Amino acid sequence: MNSNVHYYNQKKYCPHCREYKRYLQSIDASYCVACGSKVRLFSSADKKAFLAGLQSDKEASKKGTKRVS
């Protein structure tokens, strides 16, 4: 199996296209293959949900309980 297969399926969020797109990686940034804009790891909504999940996990670990997904 070719080890690059999974790399070509990876996607990041393109704010210009407003969806997750495949991207080209350079040393400094990643760029959308569809429009050429810089992409980021998460959309704003997904980032907010991710950070909220981290915060609730942190609070649960302080209380000694584990969050079950």
Backbone torsions as a table, in degrees:
resi	resn	phi	psi	omega
1	MET	NA	136.8	-179.9
2	ASN	-73.8	127.8	-177.5
3	SER	-70.5	-15.9	-179.7
4	ASN	-84.5	-7.3	-176.5
5	VAL	-57.9	-46.0	-177.6
6	HIS	-70.8	-32.7	178.7
7	TYR	-60.5	-41.5	-176.5
8	TYR	-72.4	-13.1	178.5
9	ASN	-96.7	-5.7	-179.2
10	GLN	-69.6	146.1	-179.5
11	LYS	-134.7	152.6	172.8
12	LYS	-132.4	166.0	-175.6
13	TYR	-82.8	127.7	175.9
14	CYS	-103.5	113.3	-179.8
15	PRO	-65.2	-26.9	179.5
16	HIS	-72.6	-45.7	179.3
17	CYS	-81.3	-17.7	-179.2
18	ARG	60.3	39.6	174.7
19	GLU	-161.8	168.1	177.8
20	TYR	-77.5	129.6	-175.9
21	LYS	-132.8	158.9	170.6
22	ARG	-66.7	157.0	-173.5
23	TYR	-143.2	161.8	172.9
24	LEU	-106.9	132.6	-177.0
25	GLN	-100.0	128.4	170.6
26	SER	-113.9	-177.9	-179.2
27	ILE	-65.0	-39.6	-173.6
28	ASP	-95.2	-28.3	-173.5
29	ALA	-158.1	174.3	174.4
30	SER	-117.7	145.4	-175.4
31	TYR	-130.1	140.8	178.8
32	CYS	-63.4	133.6	178.1
33	VAL	-73.9	-21.6	-177.7
34	ALA	-81.5	-43.3	-173.4
35	CYS	-124.0	-13.4	178.8
36	GLY	88.3	-1.7	178.9
37	SER	-73.3	156.8	174.7
38	LYS	-66.0	139.2	177.3
39	VAL	-108.8	163.6	175.8
40	ARG	-132.1	167.2	-173.3
41	LEU	-63.2	-45.5	-175.7
42	PHE	-125.3	156.5	165.7
43	SER	-74.7	166.4	-180.0
44	SER	-59.9	-43.1	-179.1
45	ALA	-66.2	-42.8	179.4
46	ASP	-67.5	-36.5	177.8
47	LYS	-64.3	-43.3	179.9
48	LYS	-62.4	-43.7	179.6
49	ALA	-65.7	-40.1	178.7
50	PHE	-62.5	-47.0	-179.8
51	LEU	-66.3	-36.1	176.8
52	ALA	-64.5	-39.8	177.1
53	GLY	-64.0	-41.2	176.9
54	LEU	-62.5	-42.8	-179.6
55	GLN	-63.7	-43.1	-179.9
56	SER	-67.9	-35.2	175.4
57	ASP	-64.5	-40.3	179.8
58	LYS	-64.0	-44.5	179.3
59	GLU	-66.1	-39.1	179.4
60	ALA	-65.9	-37.7	-179.5
61	SER	-69.7	-29.5	176.1
62	LYS	-67.7	-33.6	-179.6
63	LYS	-84.6	-10.5	-179.7
64	GLY	86.2	13.5	177.3
65	THR	-112.8	158.6	178.7
66	LYS	-112.8	140.8	177.2
67	ARG	-82.3	134.7	177.9
68	VAL	-107.9	126.3	-179.7
69	SER	-88.5	NA	NA
